[in-house]
Amino acid sequence: MSLVVTPTDLRGSFQKLCSIAQTMMNIDVMSGSETVVFISKSAKLCKIITADERGSVVIVRRLNKGTFERIMVKVEDGSAQLLSVYEQEQYLNGIRLYEKCSRYW
């Protein structure tokens, strides 16, 4: 599963999000082997898109409390982050994956 770390306008349809994944990140959702998570600008809403030979799927997840974690990536790594199955579950439940480093000086 790929997580798009750049906040995205989620008012669009499956086709718009699929197009963003293809053109911006070279992820072919229609191949059936990719699942992509887009996070809204407010980080309270996400859309998960995927497809298989029978059709396409859009799942919307809204957190009642808190926000989805903002994940930073290196510029050369692009705007998508790969997550393990465990990390996916934690992330979609609003649980922080990374601890913020505090400065001690």
C-alpha positions in Angstrom: 0.0 0.0 0.0 1.3 3.5 -0.9 0.4 6.5 1.3 0.4 9.8 -0.5 2.0 12.2 2.0 1.1 15.4 0.1 -2.3 16.7 1.2 -4.9 16.1 -1.6 -8.2 17.6 -2.5 -10.5 14.6 -2.0 -13.6 16.1 -3.7 -12.7 14.2 -6.8 -13.9 10.8 -8.0 -12.0 7.5 -8.3 -10.8 8.5 -11.8 -9.3 11.8 -10.6 -7.4 10.1 -7.7 -6.3 7.3 -10.0 -5.0 9.9 -12.5 -3.1 11.7 -9.7 -1.5 8.4 -8.7 -0.5 7.6 -12.3 0.8 11.0 -13.4 2.4 12.2 -10.1 3.8 8.9 -8.7 3.8 6.5 -11.6 1.5 4.1 -9.6 -0.9 2.1 -11.8 -3.9 1.5 -9.6 -5.8 -0.3 -12.4 -3.2 -3.0 -12.5 -4.8 -4.5 -9.4 -1.6 -4.8 -7.4 -1.6 -1.3 -5.9 -3.7 0.3 -3.1 -3.2 4.0 -2.6 -4.3 6.2 0.4 -4.9 9.9 -0.1 -5.1 12.2 2.9 -7.2 15.4 3.0 -5.7 18.8 3.7 -7.3 18.8 7.2 -5.9 15.3 7.8 -9.3 14.1 9.2 -10.4 12.3 6.1 -8.7 9.8 3.8 -9.7 7.9 0.6 -8.3 4.5 -0.2 -8.5 3.4 -3.8 -7.7 0.1 -5.5 -9.0 -2.0 -8.4 -9.1 -5.6 -9.5 -10.4 -7.4 -12.6 -14.0 -7.0 -11.4 -14.0 -3.2 -10.8 -12.7 -0.4 -8.7 -13.0 0.4 -5.0 -13.1 3.7 -3.1 -13.2 3.6 0.7 -13.6 6.7 2.8 -12.3 6.9 6.3 -13.0 9.8 8.7 -11.5 10.0 12.1 -14.0 11.1 14.9 -11.1 12.3 17.1 -7.6 13.5 16.1 -6.0 13.5 12.7 -4.0 11.3 10.5 -0.3 11.6 11.1 1.6 13.9 8.7 4.5 11.8 7.4 7.6 13.5 6.0 9.7 12.0 3.3 12.9 13.0 1.6 12.4 15.0 -1.6 14.2 12.3 -3.7 11.9 9.6 -2.4 8.8 11.3 -4.0 5.5 12.0 -2.4 4.5 8.4 -1.5 5.4 6.3 1.4 5.2 2.5 1.5 3.6 1.0 4.6 3.5 -2.6 6.0 0.2 -4.2 6.8 0.7 -3.4 10.5 1.6 0.2 9.8 -1.5 0.5 7.5 -3.8 -0.6 10.3 -2.2 1.7 12.9 -2.2 4.6 10.5 -5.8 4.2 9.4 -6.9 4.1 13.1 -5.2 7.4 13.8 -2.3 5.9 15.8 1.1 7.6 15.4 3.7 5.6 13.6 6.6 7.8 14.4 7.6 9.6 17.6 8.4 13.3 17.3 12.0 13.9 18.3 12.3 16.5 21.0 15.4 18.7 21.4 17.4 18.5 24.6 19.4 21.7 24.4 
